[in-house]
Amino acid sequence: MKQRPITVFAFLAPSLVGLTVFFLVPFLDVVRRSFLSASGERFAGWDNYAAVLGNEAFLLAAGNTAKFMLACIPVLLALSLALALAVRESTPFRRLAKTAFLVPCAVPVYAAALLAGLAFDARGMVNGVLAAWNVHPVAWLTSDAAFWVLVASYVWRNLGYCVVLWLAALSCIPEHVFEAARIDGARPATVLRRVTLPLAGPSVPVVSVLAVVNAFKVYREAYLVAGNYPHESMYLLPHLFNNWFASLSLEKLAAGSVLLALTLLVFICVLFLAWNSQDRGK
């Protein structure tokens, strides 16, 4: 039965209204403010964007954020896919494994930050183990090692979420496809390369975008562990935006937010276009 456009719009209207009022209109107001002075009384043109791009703190935070994305997103996607494949094959322990992977997602942010502080501070558990092995302790949160503590925290908290997403994608692959490959004599590695990965490929953009969005939430752990001004290796864009908000540098905050939104939009569009072109090529 063909649905009427009015009926479809009636169901979509509440979501569209909420999206417009709470997201689209505020974002357009941020774009407007990015071209005004801090008081909003003078048109500043591109001066705010020039000030942001020439700001050393912004360049440091943007570089650290990009480095963080490049370091943790591929690791998270590859590790979660490998665990999803392992869980899919190990039928007796599938339910227990799913629960174990999802436990970090249920840990409150403050508890996770407290755990990281207890483990990696000057007198933490990790340094205690190193000292027991006669290895010189590391000042984890006050050195370049703080960056890798942040990466490990992100991967640990988001691993189970991505595993569930991959399991959902793998469950959509018909079982008879794997059976046909095995009957033809395909080895497990060949099945993975020629059957599993291509059929699960359309889920890669979705999982990648969600992983990128969740990567910005790691700021909460970094803030609770190290405060407004952590070690420069883990000084991310959310730290900078929070400090600009505290100092009422609204013009810089608006311009920086627009630049970040445009960067994410370009990344998402390129990712989806790349996968769409690959599908058309097949």
Buried (B, 14 or more C-beta within 10 A) or exposed (E): EEEEEEEEEEEEEEEEEEEEEEEEEEEEEBBEBBBBBBEEEEEBEEBBBEBBBEBEBBEBBBEBBEBBBEBBBEBBBEBBBEBBBEBBEEEEEBEEBBEEBBEBEEEEBEEBBBBBBEBBBEEBEBBEEBEEEEEEBBBBBBEEBBBBBBBBBBBBBBBBBBBBBBBBBBEEBEEEEBEEBEEEEBEEEEBBEEBBEEBBBBBBBBBBBBBBEBBBEBBBBBBBBBEEEBBEBBBBBBBBBBBBEEEEBBBBBBBBBBBBEEBBEEBBEEBBEEBEEEEEEE
